[in-house]
Amino acid sequence: MNILILGATGFIGNSVFHKLVSIHNITLASRQRLESYGNWKFVDFSKENDWEYVLKDIDLVINAIGIIEGDFERIQTKTPLSLFSTCVKKHIKIINISAIGAEKDVPPTEFLKSKKIVDDFLLKQEQTIVIYPGIVIGQNGKSTQFFTELAHLPIIPVLKCSLPSIHIEQLTTLLQDTVENFNNYPKQVFALSEPESLEDLLSAIKGHKGLFIPISNFLLTFLFRIFPKISIGIFNREMLKMIQTISTHDYKPMFEKTSSKINPNDLKAGTTFLDLFALLTVIYVWVWSGISSLISWEQSYSLMKEIGANYNTSVIFILLGSFVDIVLGFATFSKKYRSFILVFQLLFVGIYTLILSFLAPRYWIHPFGVLSKNIPLIVITLYMLKK
């Protein structure tokens, strides 16, 4: 069978590709080629695509494209609808990988709402199957990397809940069987493992029972109400809504517990908490630098005097420098402009370091590291720029 897989460079799509490539003639469609595989066509879900060309000689389309954040309307609604409309006209079979909760009358998150529009369209067509997996656990998955990092904390903060989950091996086995026995499957397939607590899942990822501390649902809801855009890895307000509104007991499980398939040695932890600490460190250094320059006015003035500035110039530069430091610190919270802010910080600290190196070089050997501390600050800023 000639199968087109969309999203094969992602976690789920790549796993589906490796499951089917030895059995069927697979064409990949994505923005980037999969290394060492030649049967590929360029597709960008954020732009218009030539579906007639992409779908030439294709018998079945598997869509595994999904985003955690970004333009849901374009990536998960408009472009898939355009693709699937062409598939329907050409009588091409469709398997769409959606997400548990998207089948509800009113899905709890924007992510699921964007999925539902496409799913509802497909459910009215012939030769279409929509698969609703829970949170997919497996090697290289972003969710799994976050859970692995969380599981290896000395004390693990955890919600008392049961996550709708499925292991990637279970999901790809289901996909393979769906492809082979397409006409024997219903239009809606809810792909879930047996319910288990988040504590049990994290303990399986850790390799032994962890030490857990319960986190209040109310506290997290209150936190996201005050800071609606805050996120820690994959955990944000959208995921909390999903956990609060989707019960694993509403679905009949298809597989044994997800934890039964987990091998802790195969899992790699993400860098969510390292990235968070790096971010907070940079923000702290800049904000406190600005505040301390004002608090320690005499020392700030002495430094300006040492490099040759008069009183009026010193006052202007101390006030201006403090203001810029504080603004640059808080501005680092912005995801949209963070790269620009970090580059500006590097430029600012570089100029500051060069000026003092020429006019007051003794600060390189100052016991409190007035200048030498700039080196780790530059390194951590460069680390954040690469994320």
C-alpha positions in Angstrom: 0.0 0.0 0.0 1.2 3.5 -0.8 1.0 5.5 2.5 1.7 9.2 3.1 2.8 10.0 6.6 2.7 13.6 7.7 4.8 14.6 10.8 7.4 11.8 10.5 10.1 14.0 11.9 8.0 14.2 15.2 7.8 11.7 18.0 4.6 9.9 17.0 5.0 10.2 13.3 8.6 8.9 13.3 7.6 5.9 15.4 4.7 5.1 13.0 7.1 5.4 10.1 9.5 2.9 11.5 6.6 0.5 12.3 5.3 0.6 8.8 8.3 1.2 6.5 9.3 -2.5 6.2 5.7 -3.5 5.2 4.4 -0.7 3.0 5.7 1.9 0.5 6.0 5.0 2.6 6.1 8.6 1.4 7.0 11.2 4.0 5.7 14.8 4.0 7.4 17.4 6.2 9.5 20.5 6.1 12.7 18.6 6.6 13.9 15.3 5.1 14.3 12.3 7.4 18.0 11.4 7.3 18.9 8.5 4.9 15.3 8.2 3.5 14.7 9.5 0.0 10.9 9.1 -0.6 10.0 12.6 0.7 7.9 15.5 -0.3 8.0 19.0 1.1 5.0 20.1 3.1 4.6 23.0 5.5 1.4 23.2 7.5 1.9 26.9 8.2 1.7 27.7 4.4 -0.3 26.7 1.3 0.6 23.4 -0.2 0.1 21.6 -3.6 -2.0 18.7 -2.3 -2.5 17.3 -5.8 1.3 16.8 -6.1 1.7 15.6 -2.6 -1.1 13.0 -2.8 -0.2 11.6 -6.2 -0.4 7.7 -6.2 -1.2 7.7 -2.4 -3.8 5.2 -1.1 -3.8 6.2 2.6 -2.8 9.3 4.6 -1.7 9.2 8.2 -1.7 12.6 9.8 0.6 12.8 12.9 1.1 16.5 12.9 0.3 18.4 16.2 1.8 21.3 18.1 1.7 22.0 21.9 1.6 25.8 21.4 1.5 28.2 18.5 -1.0 28.8 15.6 -3.5 26.0 16.3 -6.0 27.4 13.8 -3.5 27.2 10.9 -1.6 24.0 11.9 -4.3 21.9 13.3 -7.5 23.2 11.6 -7.1 25.1 8.3 -4.3 23.1 6.7 -5.6 19.7 7.7 -9.0 20.6 6.4 -7.5 21.6 3.1 -5.5 18.3 2.9 -8.4 16.1 3.9 -10.9 17.8 1.5 -8.5 16.9 -1.4 -8.2 13.3 0.0 -12.0 12.9 0.0 -12.2 14.1 -3.6 -9.5 11.6 -4.6 -11.1 8.8 -2.5 -7.9 8.4 -0.4 -8.3 6.7 3.0 -7.5 8.8 6.1 -6.2 8.0 9.6 -6.0 11.2 11.7 -4.2 11.1 15.0 -6.1 13.4 17.2 -6.1 13.6 21.1 -8.3 12.3 23.9 -10.8 15.0 24.8 -11.2 16.3 21.3 -14.3 14.2 21.0 -16.2 16.1 23.7 -19.0 18.5 22.8 -17.0 21.4 24.2 -13.3 20.4 24.5 -11.6 22.0 27.5 -8.5 23.5 25.7 -7.8 25.5 22.5 -5.5 22.7 21.4 -8.4 20.2 21.6 -10.9 22.6 20.0 -8.7 23.0 17.0 -8.5 19.2 16.7 -12.2 18.7 17.1 -13.1 20.8 14.0 -11.1 18.5 11.8 -12.3 15.4 13.5 -15.9 16.3 13.1 -15.3 16.9 9.4 -13.7 13.5 9.0 -16.4 11.7 10.9 -18.9 12.7 8.2 -16.8 11.3 5.4 -16.3 7.8 4.1 -13.0 5.8 4.5 -11.9 7.9 7.5 -10.7 6.9 11.0 -9.9 9.2 13.9 -7.7 7.9 16.6 -7.8 9.6 20.0 -4.6 8.7 22.0 -3.9 9.8 25.6 -0.6 11.3 26.5 1.9 9.2 24.6 4.8 7.9 26.6 8.0 6.7 25.0 11.6 7.4 24.2 12.2 10.9 22.7 8.7 12.2 23.5 8.6 15.7 24.9 6.0 14.7 27.5 8.2 11.7 28.5 11.3 13.8 28.8 9.4 16.2 31.1 8.0 13.3 33.2 11.5 11.7 33.3 13.0 14.9 34.6 10.2 15.3 37.1 10.6 11.7 38.2 14.3 12.1 39.0 13.7 15.0 41.4 14.6 14.1 45.1 11.1 15.1 46.1 8.5 14.9 43.4 5.6 17.4 43.3 2.5 15.6 42.0 -1.2 15.9 41.4 -3.4 13.2 42.8 -4.8 12.1 39.5 -4.9 9.5 36.8 -3.5 10.6 33.4 -5.0 9.3 30.2 -1.9 7.7 28.7 -0.6 5.2 26.2 2.8 3.9 25.4 4.2 4.6 22.0 4.7 0.9 21.3 1.0 0.3 22.0 0.0 3.2 19.8 2.1 2.1 16.8 0.9 -1.5 17.1 -2.7 -0.1 17.0 -1.8 2.1 13.9 -0.3 -0.9 12.1 -3.4 -3.0 12.8 -5.6 -0.2 11.7 -3.8 0.1 8.4 -4.0 -3.6 7.8 -7.6 -4.0 8.9 -9.0 -0.6 8.0 -12.6 -1.6 7.3 -12.9 -3.5 10.6 -12.3 -0.4 12.8 -15.0 2.1 13.9 -14.6 5.7 12.8 -13.6 6.7 16.4 -10.9 4.8 18.2 -10.0 5.8 21.8 -6.4 4.6 22.3 -5.8 4.4 26.1 -4.1 2.1 28.5 -5.6 0.9 31.8 -5.9 3.8 34.3 -3.1 4.3 36.8 -2.1 7.1 39.1 0.5 9.7 38.1 2.5 8.5 41.1 2.7 5.0 39.7 3.6 6.2 36.2 6.4 8.4 37.6 7.7 5.6 39.8 7.9 3.4 36.7 9.8 6.0 34.9 12.1 6.5 37.9 12.7 2.8 38.2 11.5 2.6 41.8 9.0 4.2 44.2 9.6 7.9 44.4 9.1 10.3 47.3 6.1 12.4 46.4 4.6 15.6 47.8 1.0 16.3 46.8 0.2 19.6 45.0 -3.2 21.2 45.4 -5.4 21.5 42.3 -6.8 24.7 43.8 -3.3 26.2 44.2 -2.4 25.4 40.6 -5.7 26.8 39.3 -5.1 30.0 41.3 -1.5 30.3 40.0 -2.6 30.0 36.4 -5.3 32.5 36.9 -2.7 35.1 38.1 -0.1 34.0 35.5 -2.1 32.5 32.6 0.8 32.2 30.2 3.3 30.6 32.6 4.5 27.1 31.8 6.9 24.6 33.2 7.9 22.3 30.3 4.7 20.8 28.9 2.7 21.7 32.0 0.6 24.8 31.6 -2.9 26.0 32.1 -4.1 24.0 29.1 -2.8 20.7 30.5 -4.2 21.4 33.9 -7.7 21.9 32.3 -7.3 18.7 30.5 -6.4 16.8 33.6 -9.3 18.3 35.5 -11.9 17.6 32.9 -10.9 14.3 31.3 -11.5 11.2 33.4 -9.8 8.0 32.4 -12.7 6.0 33.8 -14.9 7.4 31.0 -13.1 5.3 28.4 -12.7 1.6 27.9 -8.9 0.8 27.9 -7.4 -0.9 24.9 -4.1 -1.9 26.5 -2.5 -2.9 29.7 -1.0 -0.1 31.9 1.5 2.2 30.2 4.0 1.6 33.0 4.2 -2.1 32.0 6.0 -1.0 28.8 8.4 1.5 30.4 12.1 0.7 30.6 13.7 3.5 32.7 17.1 2.9 31.0 15.6 3.9 27.6 14.3 7.3 28.8 16.2 10.6 28.6 15.3 13.5 30.9 14.6 16.9 29.4 16.1 20.2 30.6 13.0 22.0 31.7 14.1 22.7 35.2 17.7 23.6 34.1 16.2 26.0 31.6 13.9 27.5 34.2 16.8 28.0 36.7 18.9 29.5 34.0 16.1 31.9 33.1 15.5 32.9 36.7 19.2 33.3 37.3 19.6 35.7 34.4 16.6 37.7 35.5 17.8 37.9 39.1 21.3 39.1 38.1 20.0 41.9 36.0 17.2 43.0 38.3 19.3 42.9 41.5 22.2 44.6 39.7 19.9 47.5 38.9 18.4 47.7 42.4 21.8 47.3 44.2 23.3 50.1 42.1 20.7 52.4 43.6 20.9 51.0 47.1 24.8 51.2 47.1 24.8 54.7 45.7 28.1 55.7 47.2 29.9 52.7 45.8 28.3 53.2 42.4 29.3 56.9 42.4 32.9 55.9 43.5 33.1 53.6 40.5 31.9 56.3 38.1 34.4 58.7 39.6 37.2 56.2 39.2 36.6 55.9 35.4 36.7 59.7 35.1 33.0 60.8 35.2 31.9 64.0 36.9 29.1 64.2 39.3 26.3 65.0 36.9 27.4 62.4 34.4 27.7 59.9 37.2 24.1 60.5 38.4 22.7 60.2 34.9 24.6 57.0 34.2 23.8 55.4 37.5 20.1 56.1 37.2 20.0 55.1 33.5 22.1 52.0 34.1 19.9 50.8 36.9 16.8 51.4 34.9 18.1 49.5 31.9 19.3 46.6 34.1 15.9 46.2 35.7 14.0 46.5 32.4 16.3 44.0 30.7 15.8 41.6 33.6 12.0 41.6 33.7 11.9 41.7 29.8 13.6 38.3 29.8 10.3 36.8 30.9 8.9 37.5 27.4 9.1 34.4 25.2 8.4 36.4 22.1 11.2 38.9 22.5 13.6 36.8 24.7 16.2 36.1 22.0 16.4 39.8 21.1 16.6 40.7 24.8 19.4 38.2 25.4 21.4 39.5 22.5 21.0 43.0 23.9 22.1 41.8 27.3 25.3 40.3 25.8 26.0 43.5 24.0 25.4 45.5 27.2 27.6 43.4 29.4 30.3 43.2 26.8 30.5 47.0 26.5 30.5 47.3 30.3 33.2 44.7 30.7 35.4 46.4 28.0 35.0 49.8 29.6 36.0 48.7 33.0 38.8 46.5 31.6 40.5 49.5 30.1 39.6 52.2 32.7 39.6 50.1 35.9 41.3 46.8 35.2 41.8 46.1 38.9 38.2 44.9 39.1 39.3 41.7 37.4 41.0 40.7 40.6 38.4 42.1 42.9 37.6 39.6 45.7 33.9 39.8 45.0 34.4 39.2 41.2 33.0 42.5 39.9 34.2 41.6 36.4 35.0 37.9 36.6 31.3 37.2 37.3 30.5 38.4 33.8 32.0 35.3 32.3 29.5 32.8 33.7 26.7 35.3 33.0 27.8 35.4 29.3 28.0 31.6 29.2 24.5 31.1 30.7 23.1 33.7 28.3 24.6 32.0 25.3 23.1 28.7 26.6 19.6 30.2 26.7 20.0 31.7 23.2 20.5 28.2 21.9 17.3 26.8 23.4 
